[in-house]
């Protein structure tokens, strides 16, 4: 799994305090990265600070470079806009799309195609 520079600051600000260190620990090892990826199916929603949720991310904001993390462990391997990565996100399985700064994200739990969570920090 390709862990980008935006994931750590995102976790530091978007994950509730009681789970933050656990999720930061996930991204530093290969075994932990597998646990992080698997959490994207359902568990990740429970650890997000819902005070950071917004209704929508504007189209112009999606032009920022980002990274896509999927529950099957797949990530993008080259720089791409959040907009392009959104179009490549799988229909099945959970995924998280985060900008390079770690300040914008879209999270989709497995099986919730019509219920994405937009986050702005």
N, C-alpha and C positions, 0 to 999 in steps of 0.2 A: 504494500500500500504506500502510495506517495503522500506523505504528510507535509502540507505546505505551511508557510509562515503565518497564514491567516487563521489556521485552526486553533492554535494555542490562545491568542487573544480573544477569539470568539468564545471558547470554553470558559475562559476567565471571567467573562462578563455575562454570558447567557445561561450558564448552568447554575442552578441553585447552590448556595454555599455548602450545604451538607454533602453534596456529591461532586463538587468541583475538583478536589484533589484526586479523587478516584479516576475521573475522566482525564485529567491531565496526565496521570500515571499510565493510562491506556495508550496514549499516543507516543510514548517513548520506547516501547519495545514491540517486536514483531508479534509476540503472543498477545500483548495488550491491544495492538491494532486490530487483531482479529476479533477480540471482545468488543472493541468500539464499533467495528463494522456490524457485528451481529446486533448490537443494541439499537441500530438504526431502524430495525423492523418495527419495534414497539416501545421498548424501554426508554429510549432517548426522550420521547415526549414528556415523560414523567419528571425528568430532571431539568427541564427548561424553565426559566423564570418567565412566567406568562405576562409579567408587567412589561416585557420587551416586545411582545407580539404587536404587529401592525396589520391592517387590513390588506395592504397591497404594497409591492415594491414597484416603483415607477419604471417604465421602459428605459428611460435614459440612465437610470441607476444600474440596470442590468447590462450595460455596455462595459462595466468594469471587469477586469480580469478576475477569474475565480477558479475554484476547484470543486470537483464533484466527488463525494464519497458515497459508495453504495454498500448495502448490507452484504453483498457477495464479495466485497473486498476490492472491487474495481474502482480505480480513480483515473482521472485524466493524466496523460503523460506529457502534455505540451500546453503552453499558455493558450487560453481561450476565454472569450467573454462569458459572463454568467448567462447571457441570453442564448449563446450557442450551446453551452453545456446543459441548460435547461431542456433544450430540444433533444439532447442525447440521453437524458435521464431515463432509466428503464421504467416500464409500466408496472413491473412486478418487483416486489422487495422495497424496503425503505431506502431513502437516500437523503443526503444533506448537501446543499450547494452553498458555498461560502465565498465571499469576495476575498481578495488577497490581503486586505487590511483587517479582516475579521469583524467588520462592522455591519454587514448585511448577510442575511441567509434565508434560504427557503428549505424547509424540512418537510418531507412527505413520508409518513409511516406506511408500512406495508398495507396494501388493501384500501388505502384512503385517498384515492386519486382526486376526489373532489374536495378534500379537506387538508390542503397544504397549510403549513404554518409559516408566515413571513415574520422575520425578526429584524429589528433595526436597533443597533446599539449606539 
